[in-house]
């Protein structure tokens, strides 16, 4: 528990809880701490969703660094969110949990760093929505981190990004069990809507090349069909992923998270001037984009790099091959690993 948090929208959340996990040992002067931010539907177990990158001898070496990952406020994996009990009426917040933003997440993480007594993170990083948070850390708290790693991310979501997220939200809202967001009070869950939203999400996270490589137009074996209406392997895959996700995630959290992602604009405090927003950044920035990512394509990374360089912020941008589309940031390659290790270990 880290006390109350004043949100960007003016509301106050009392007595909030931030769930986190950590690996490694914080050194005496607390200079070896790394904060990893998860993507939209992620959680605090970074070794579970990024096993190729975090651990002994890996780029984020837990034998050398103290690695922290927290679950975003408003999520459903331990931090305060729609599943939490509202202290006013003693019922789950549900749809009444306040809207939160990327700025709010960064502010809550700053309170977490104060809890640890960490005055300056060695590096704050993340992919996708986690990359947006790393960028915002460098803007909101320029004295509190040495470096920021921003992978497969952007300074703001595009119109297409928002459109895709709205289709997912609408699928949830149209589920008969959504009940205007009050499903918890009726002991039901809008599984079908959440499943559909996740299926759409998985399409946007992948590339056409990896879809063709993994599934092609191959038919699904009748014995392993997850649904009788399935014909193709790719349909079966999406059905499986959607069903699995709908069992573990909360629909109100999904809506809240996507809204926060849609609403983020790093240039907003500077009236749309990204250069001005970045002008106070003191951290060294590393941007990594992937050539097959059509959700947050490489040009979005280059936009940040150009704005940063124009205000003399130390910034590198690398565009890598990645067959997995947007999800490429999750997969290790020799070049990716070498770049990350060099950036982390550089003075």
DAVEN-V653893 format. One record per pair of residues at least 6 apart in sequence whose ideal C-beta (glycine too) atoms are under 7 Angstrom apart, sorted by the first residue. I is the first residue (numbers start at 0). GAP is how many residues later the second one is. D is the distance in Angstrom with one decimal. If there is no record, write none. Layout:
i: {I/I}
gap: {GAP/GAP}
d: {D/D}
This chain:
i: {0/0/1/1/1/1/1/2/3/3/3/3/3/4/4/4/4/4/5/6/6/6/6/7/7/7/8/8/10/12/12/13/14/15/15/15/16/16/17/17/17/17/17/18/18/18/18/18/18/19/19/19/19/19/20/20/20/21/21/21/22/22/22/22/23/23/23/23/23/24/25/25/25/25/29/29/29/30/31/31/31/31/32/32/32/32/32/33/33/33/33/33/33/33/33/34/34/34/34/35/35/35/35/35/35/36/36/36/36/37/37/37/37/37/37/38/38/38/38/39/39/39/39/39/40/40/41/42/42/43/43/43/43/43/45/45/45/46/46/49/51/51/52/52/52/53/53/53/54/55/55/56/58/58/58/58/59/64/69/69/69/70/70/70/71/71/72/72/72/72/72/72/72/73/73/73/73/73/73/74/74/74/75/75/75/75/80/80/81/81/81/81/81/81/81/81/82/82/83/83/84/84/85/85/85/91/93/93/93/93/93/94/94/94/96/96/98/98/99/99/100/100/100/101/101/101/101/101/102/102/104/105/105/105/105/109/109/112/112/118/119/119/119/120/120/121/121/122/122/122/122/122/122/123/123/123/123/124/124/124/125/125/125/126/126/126/126/126/127/127/127/127/127/128/130/130/130/130/131/131/133/133/133/134/134/134/134/134/134/135/136/136/137/137/137/137/137/138/138/138/138/141/141/141/141/142/144/145/145/146/146/146/146/147/147/148/148/149/149/149/150/150/151/151/151/151/151/151/151/152/153/153/154/154/154/154/154/155/155/155/156/156/156/160/160/161/163/163/164/164/164/166/167/167/167/167/168/168/170/170/170/171/171/171/171/171/171/171/171/173/174/174/174/176/176/176/176/177/177/177/178/180/182/182/189/190/192/193/193/193/193/193/194/194/194/194/195/196/197/197/197/197/198/198/198/201/201/203/203/204/204/204/204/205/205/205/206/206/206/206/208/208/209/209/209/210/214/214/214/214/216/217/217/218/218/218/219/219/219/219/219/219/224/225/225/225/225/226/229/229/265/265/266/266/266/268/269/269/273/274/274/274/277/277/277/277/278/280/280/283/284/284/284/284/285/285/286/286/286/286/286/287/287/287/287/288/288/288/289/289/289/289/290/290/290/290/291/291/291/291/292/292/292/292/293/294/295/297/300/301/304/304/307/308/317/319/319/319/321/323}
gap: {14/16/14/16/109/110/113/12/8/9/10/11/12/8/11/99/102/103/6/6/91/93/97/93/95/96/89/90/87/67/85/73/72/57/64/92/62/63/52/55/61/90/94/25/51/52/58/59/60/24/48/49/50/92/23/24/48/44/45/46/24/31/39/44/38/39/41/42/43/41/6/7/40/90/87/88/89/91/32/33/34/90/33/35/85/88/89/26/31/32/33/34/87/88/89/33/74/86/89/10/24/31/33/89/90/89/93/96/97/8/11/31/34/88/92/88/89/90/91/88/89/217/218/221/208/216/7/28/34/25/26/27/33/34/8/21/23/7/8/280/279/280/6/7/279/6/8/13/7/6/7/6/278/281/282/285/7/57/9/39/42/6/7/8/7/33/6/7/8/27/31/32/35/7/23/26/179/182/183/6/178/182/7/173/174/177/16/172/10/11/12/15/168/170/171/174/9/167/8/9/6/7/6/7/10/92/87/88/90/91/158/86/87/157/155/159/157/160/156/160/159/162/163/30/31/34/158/162/33/37/28/27/30/31/34/31/34/8/31/25/24/25/26/23/24/24/25/22/23/24/25/26/221/10/13/21/24/9/23/24/7/8/25/24/25/26/202/203/24/25/168/198/201/132/19/20/21/22/21/132/14/15/16/13/15/18/20/131/169/130/8/11/7/10/143/145/147/127/138/139/142/138/139/140/141/139/138/137/138/136/137/139/196/135/137/137/194/135/137/154/137/178/137/138/141/144/174/176/177/143/142/146/111/112/119/148/149/108/109/110/104/105/107/101/134/100/36/40/93/96/97/33/29/32/33/90/86/89/22/25/26/6/18/21/22/25/79/82/83/19/15/17/18/6/11/12/13/12/15/73/7/71/6/7/61/55/58/51/52/55/57/60/47/48/50/51/46/57/43/44/47/48/39/42/43/36/39/91/122/90/120/121/122/118/119/121/85/116/117/118/83/114/113/114/115/23/17/18/19/22/15/14/15/12/13/14/10/11/12/13/15/16/11/10/13/14/17/12/6/9/8/11/6/7/10/8/6/7/33/32/35/36/29/30/33/35/32/27/32/30/23/28/29/30/30/57/14/17/18/28/30/13/30/32/41/9/12/30/30/32/38/39/7/28/30/31/30/31/33/36/29/32/33/35/31/31/30/21/16/15/10/12/7/6/21/13/15/16/6/7}
d: {6.1/5.3/6.1/5.7/4.4/6.3/6.0/6.9/5.6/6.3/4.9/6.6/6.9/4.9/5.3/6.8/6.4/5.7/5.4/6.3/5.8/6.3/5.2/4.7/4.9/5.4/6.7/5.9/4.6/6.6/6.3/6.3/6.8/6.5/4.4/6.8/6.0/4.9/5.2/6.8/5.1/5.8/5.3/5.5/6.6/4.3/6.3/2.6/4.7/5.4/5.9/6.5/3.9/6.3/4.5/5.7/5.9/6.5/6.5/4.8/6.8/6.9/4.2/4.7/4.0/6.9/5.4/4.6/5.5/6.0/6.9/6.2/4.1/6.9/6.0/5.2/6.9/6.5/6.8/5.0/5.5/5.9/4.7/6.5/4.8/5.3/5.9/5.8/4.9/6.9/4.8/7.0/6.7/5.7/5.3/5.3/6.6/5.1/4.5/5.0/6.9/6.4/4.6/6.0/6.1/3.3/3.4/4.1/6.0/7.0/7.0/6.3/7.0/6.8/5.3/5.8/4.0/5.2/5.3/6.5/4.6/5.1/6.9/6.0/6.2/6.9/5.7/5.4/3.9/4.9/5.6/4.5/6.5/6.8/5.1/7.0/4.1/5.2/6.1/6.2/6.7/3.8/5.2/5.7/6.2/4.6/6.7/6.0/5.6/5.7/4.7/6.9/5.5/4.2/5.1/6.5/5.5/6.8/6.9/6.0/5.8/4.4/5.0/4.3/6.4/5.2/5.3/5.9/6.9/5.5/6.3/5.9/4.9/4.6/6.3/4.5/6.2/4.7/6.6/5.2/5.5/7.0/5.3/6.1/3.8/4.4/6.0/5.5/6.8/5.1/5.4/4.4/5.8/3.8/5.5/6.8/5.8/5.6/6.8/5.6/6.9/6.2/7.0/4.8/6.7/4.8/5.8/6.0/4.9/6.9/5.8/2.8/6.5/5.5/6.7/6.7/6.6/6.3/6.5/5.7/5.3/6.0/6.9/5.3/5.8/5.3/6.0/4.4/6.1/6.7/5.7/5.7/4.8/5.4/5.3/5.9/6.9/6.8/7.0/7.0/5.6/6.2/6.3/6.5/4.4/5.6/6.9/6.8/6.4/4.1/6.9/6.0/6.0/4.9/4.5/4.8/5.4/5.0/6.5/3.1/5.6/4.9/6.9/4.1/5.0/6.8/3.7/6.8/5.4/5.9/6.8/6.8/7.0/5.3/4.2/5.1/6.3/2.7/5.3/5.3/4.6/6.0/5.1/6.6/5.1/6.8/6.7/5.7/6.9/6.5/5.7/6.2/6.5/4.4/4.7/4.5/6.6/6.3/5.9/6.8/6.2/5.3/5.6/4.4/6.8/6.7/4.9/6.0/6.9/5.4/4.8/7.0/6.7/4.8/5.2/5.0/6.9/6.5/5.0/6.8/4.5/4.3/6.5/6.0/5.6/5.3/5.8/6.8/4.2/5.8/5.0/3.7/4.2/6.4/5.7/6.3/5.4/6.0/4.0/6.5/5.9/5.2/6.5/7.0/6.7/4.6/6.7/5.6/4.1/6.8/5.7/6.0/3.4/5.3/6.3/6.5/5.3/6.1/4.6/4.0/5.0/6.0/5.6/3.8/5.7/5.6/5.0/6.5/6.3/6.2/3.5/5.2/3.2/5.5/4.3/6.1/4.5/4.1/6.1/6.6/5.7/5.8/5.9/5.8/4.9/4.4/6.7/6.9/4.3/6.4/5.0/6.3/3.7/5.8/7.0/4.2/6.7/6.2/6.3/4.6/4.1/6.6/4.4/6.8/4.2/6.0/5.3/4.9/6.6/6.8/6.0/4.7/4.7/6.7/4.6/6.6/3.9/6.3/6.4/3.4/6.3/5.5/5.1/5.3/6.3/6.3/6.9/4.4/4.0/6.5/6.5/6.8/4.7/6.1/6.1/7.0/5.5/6.8/6.1/5.0/7.0/4.3/6.2/5.5/4.6/5.2/6.7/5.2/4.9/6.1/6.3/5.5/5.8/4.1/4.8/6.2/3.8/4.1/4.2/4.7/5.2/5.2/5.5/5.1/5.5/5.7/4.3/6.9/4.8/4.4/5.8/6.3/6.8/4.2/5.3/4.8/4.2/5.7/5.5/6.9/4.2/7.0/5.3/6.3/6.9/3.6/3.8/4.8/5.6/3.5/3.9/6.7/6.3/6.0/5.7/6.5/5.3/6.0/5.0/6.4/6.8/5.6/4.6/6.2/6.7/4.1/6.2/4.5/5.4/5.9/5.2/3.9/3.9/5.7/5.8/6.9/6.1/5.7/2.6/5.6}
